[in-house]
Amino acid sequence: MLKLWRWYQNCLAVHPVKTQVVSSGFLWGLGDIGAQAVTQRTLRHQSQDKKEENKEINIDWRRVATTSMFGFAVVGPVGHYWYEYLDRIIRVRLKLQPKSMKFVMAKVAADGLIFGPLDLLVFFSYMGLASGRSISQVKEDVKRDFLPALIVDSSFLSWIEQQGDAPWKQWFKSFLSLENKKRQS
């Protein structure tokens, strides 16, 4: 496994865009397979029919290919240049040190507020058009689904708040205080 990781890191160093395009397409396809499996298992588990519960999962391979293409064509190349640009802006304009907590927080915030909604809009439009829907149908679908999906996509923020004094939050707070002490000295 370590060899595979080193090989991947080498590919990123030598061919960053190509590697991210291939990785993104592969991961988006894998993610769609997982999403289909979870959805089908959940629906079958909720079904009253016990025969349905033991049925084999049917993967829609056309949907997997379409989703993978979104990863290959959009997320891989656009994501590469977006994160490069974001790193530069945060480092140069905001004058934050890479890998510092503030740098990471600024990057996550900018990504969630700017790239996230745009990526979701493009994804919904692409998937609608790729599945044969008309532009007017896609517009209606986006009007209906975009905001709820964006809220669910951003719901991790409310989840973090609901965690109260979970052990992982205590560790995170102690990490922040160590970084603050280091900066003060």
C-alpha positions in Angstrom: 0.0 0.0 0.0 2.9 2.3 0.8 4.4 1.7 -2.7 1.1 2.6 -4.3 0.9 5.8 -2.2 4.5 6.7 -3.2 3.7 6.0 -6.9 0.6 8.3 -6.7 2.7 11.1 -5.0 5.3 10.8 -7.8 2.5 11.0 -10.4 1.2 14.1 -8.7 4.7 15.7 -8.7 5.4 14.8 -12.4 1.9 15.2 -13.9 -0.3 17.0 -11.4 -3.2 17.9 -13.7 -3.4 14.5 -15.4 -3.1 12.7 -12.1 -5.9 14.8 -10.6 -8.1 14.3 -13.6 -7.8 10.5 -13.5 -8.1 10.4 -9.7 -11.1 12.6 -9.7 -12.9 10.6 -12.4 -12.2 7.4 -10.6 -13.3 8.7 -7.2 -16.5 10.3 -8.6 -17.4 7.0 -10.2 -16.6 5.0 -7.1 -18.6 7.5 -5.0 -21.6 7.1 -7.3 -21.4 3.3 -7.0 -21.4 3.7 -3.2 -24.3 6.2 -3.3 -26.4 3.8 -5.5 -25.6 0.9 -3.2 -26.5 2.8 0.0 -29.7 4.1 -1.6 -30.8 0.7 -2.8 -30.0 -1.0 0.5 -31.8 1.7 2.5 -34.9 1.4 0.3 -34.9 -2.4 0.5 -34.4 -2.3 4.2 -37.4 0.0 4.6 -39.5 -2.2 2.4 -42.0 -4.5 4.1 -41.3 -7.2 1.5 -38.6 -9.5 2.9 -37.8 -10.8 -0.7 -36.8 -7.3 -1.7 -34.3 -7.0 1.2 -32.1 -9.8 -0.1 -32.1 -8.8 -3.7 -28.9 -8.0 -5.5 -27.9 -4.4 -5.9 -28.3 -3.2 -9.5 -25.8 -0.5 -10.4 -26.7 1.9 -13.2 -23.4 1.9 -15.1 -24.5 4.6 -17.5 -24.9 6.9 -14.4 -21.6 5.8 -13.1 -19.9 6.7 -16.4 -21.7 10.1 -16.6 -20.7 10.9 -13.0 -17.1 9.8 -13.7 -17.0 12.0 -16.7 -17.9 15.0 -14.5 -15.0 14.1 -12.3 -12.7 13.7 -15.3 -13.8 16.8 -17.2 -14.8 19.3 -14.5 -13.7 18.5 -11.0 -10.2 17.2 -11.9 -8.9 20.1 -14.0 -11.0 22.9 -12.6 -10.3 21.8 -9.0 -6.6 21.7 -9.7 -6.4 25.3 -10.9 -9.0 26.5 -8.3 -7.0 25.2 -5.4 -3.7 26.5 -6.8 -5.3 29.9 -7.2 -6.9 29.7 -3.8 -3.5 28.8 -2.2 -1.9 31.8 -3.9 -4.6 34.3 -2.9 -4.7 33.2 0.7 -0.9 33.2 0.9 -0.2 36.5 -0.9 -3.3 38.6 -0.3 -4.3 37.4 3.2 -0.6 36.8 4.1 -1.3 33.5 5.9 1.3 30.8 6.2 0.5 27.6 4.3 -0.6 24.7 6.5 -1.4 27.0 9.4 -4.8 26.6 11.0 -6.0 30.0 9.7 -4.8 29.2 6.2 -6.7 25.9 6.2 -9.8 27.6 7.7 -9.7 30.4 5.1 -9.3 27.8 2.3 -12.2 25.7 3.5 -14.4 28.7 4.0 -13.6 30.1 0.5 -14.1 26.7 -1.1 -17.5 26.2 0.6 -18.8 29.7 -0.1 -17.5 30.1 -3.7 -16.5 26.8 -5.4 -19.1 24.6 -3.6 -22.2 26.3 -4.8 -20.8 26.8 -8.3 -19.7 23.2 -8.5 -23.1 22.0 -7.4 -24.9 24.2 -9.9 -22.7 22.9 -12.7 -23.1 19.3 -11.5 -26.9 19.5 -11.5 -27.0 21.1 -14.9 -24.5 18.6 -16.4 -26.3 15.5 -14.9 -29.7 16.8 -16.1 -28.5 17.5 -19.7 -26.4 14.2 -19.8 -29.5 12.3 -18.8 -31.5 13.7 -21.7 -33.5 16.4 -20.0 -34.3 19.6 -21.8 -32.8 23.0 -20.7 -36.2 24.1 -19.3 -36.5 20.8 -17.4 -33.0 21.2 -16.0 -33.8 24.8 -15.0 -36.8 23.6 -13.1 -34.8 20.8 -11.5 -32.1 23.2 -10.4 -34.7 25.6 -9.0 -36.3 22.8 -7.0 -33.2 20.9 -5.9 -30.3 23.4 -5.7 -31.0 25.1 -2.4 -31.9 22.0 -0.4 -28.8 20.2 -1.7 -26.6 23.1 -0.9 -28.0 23.3 2.6 -27.5 19.5 3.1 -24.0 19.8 1.6 -23.2 22.5 4.2 -24.9 20.8 7.0 -21.6 19.6 8.4 -21.4 23.0 10.0 -24.6 22.4 12.1 -23.3 18.9 12.8 -20.1 20.3 14.3 -22.1 22.7 16.4 -24.3 19.8 17.7 -21.3 17.9 18.9 -21.1 20.0 22.1 -18.0 19.0 24.0 -17.2 15.8 22.0 -13.7 14.5 22.7 -12.5 15.3 19.2 -13.5 19.0 19.7 -11.5 19.1 23.0 -8.5 17.8 21.0 -9.1 20.4 18.3 -9.2 23.2 21.0 -6.0 22.0 22.6 -4.3 21.9 19.2 -5.4 25.5 18.6 -4.2 26.7 21.9 -0.8 25.0 21.2 -0.5 26.8 17.9 -1.4 30.2 19.6 1.2 29.6 22.2 3.8 28.8 19.6 2.9 31.9 17.6 3.1 34.1 20.8 6.6 33.0 21.7 
